[in-house]
């Protein structure tokens, strides 16, 4: 087995164990808050506290991941997250914590998690040989199945070992991860690929990922597609539990959530074995359209048997969209810029998730549920197709978001720069590949790399160049540069 593959599998397995622990803790904290006050608003605030730090701090975390040793940064972030979890365990031992304690702990854990993910996602693509990145991203997507299936395992643990026991399990996973990261030896080109270059001033570096993507329009359009996918998929993802509870029991909800997690797990395993479609952008478009059709099918009837079929089938497509899209971004991004660029991608896609959290509840409760109540504004039209009554307004949101995904796929593929990004934009350097040319004699010139087709320099352009952009009608290009 290739050394890079072996290192990847060992680190991935340790990180997966840590994700399991963190997912269990996050779920039981949400349940604890809801059971304490019965407030859905407080429950949603927990989710926002877990996401907002990533949106706000990802550019800074990505910049530091490209400046510092990535392994040390990851280990430091894990240590900080373990300290936060330890503080939670201490609060639980000393007495029942207040709800505001949970908010503070969730925010602090999310801050350390943001820096952890910046280092992790910048480092992992360089461990695995480039030709196996599709398979690597398949394994990375398996973690999503853990998060989705966490409620079933967490519910069992909550009854057997309690909240304190779940938190202790989380602390043990942090310890295992730290030991593994300390023991695995990683080459310098993985942990600090840009160490020889002088870094930009930090203030300007925070916008580097944005400028990098804007200068490569095909990559930027791909990120827009992934953000739109997160928005539409996330809207349904937030509401799937209320949809199921509108016609099923809590036991049915647990079983269907587990089935959905199994769908993601199976999709991730298939992607890791296959590596993904050869024409990746087209593959993303196909799976977005297929997923949209399956999402829309959730609305047809208030039936647990229907959800048991279409939910795992939809979630099976999830790794192929997100994992394959991420493979394109990794292959086309310079290794020394992976931290900043991928953190910018996460900030943009997670912003869509935040908008979903803010909009899903009001849209369901105040707009579509009343319109699809018996005698509502849509009861005689859309209601004749998907039914009326409790939960049918949420089903309408599934129908609309699914159709939006079906429409998004061809609109994305019709963009020439996105469709041709794999052929027209050169691949980044593969750190496992031998250099194409190393000067053998002192003073021998090193050839300059060829400019990327369609890409413009990120820095060094003056006002005259910006004026040229405006004169030719390319106002977006002008406004995207500082």
Secondary structure by P-SEA (a helix, b strand, c coil): ccaaaaaaaaaaaaaaaaaaaaaaaaaaaaaaaaaacccaaaaaaaaaaacccccccaaaaaaaaacccaaaaaaaaaaaaaaaaaaaaaaaaaccccaaaaaaaaaaaaaaaaaaaaaaaacccccccccaaaaaaaaaaaaaaaaaaaaaaaaaaaacccaaaaaaaaaaaaaaaaaaaaaccccccccccccccccccaaaaaaaaaaaaaacaaaaaaaaaaaaaaaaaaaaaacaaaaaaccccaaaaaaaaaaaaaaaaaaaaaaaacccccaaaaaaaaaaaaaaaaaaaccccccaaaaacaaaaaaaaaaaaaaaaaaaaaaaccccaaaaaaaaaaaaaaaaaaaaaacaaaaaccccccccccccccccccccccccccaaaaaaaaaaaaaaaaaaaaaaaaccccccccccccccccccccccccccccccccccccccccccccccccaaaaaaaaaacaaaaaaacc
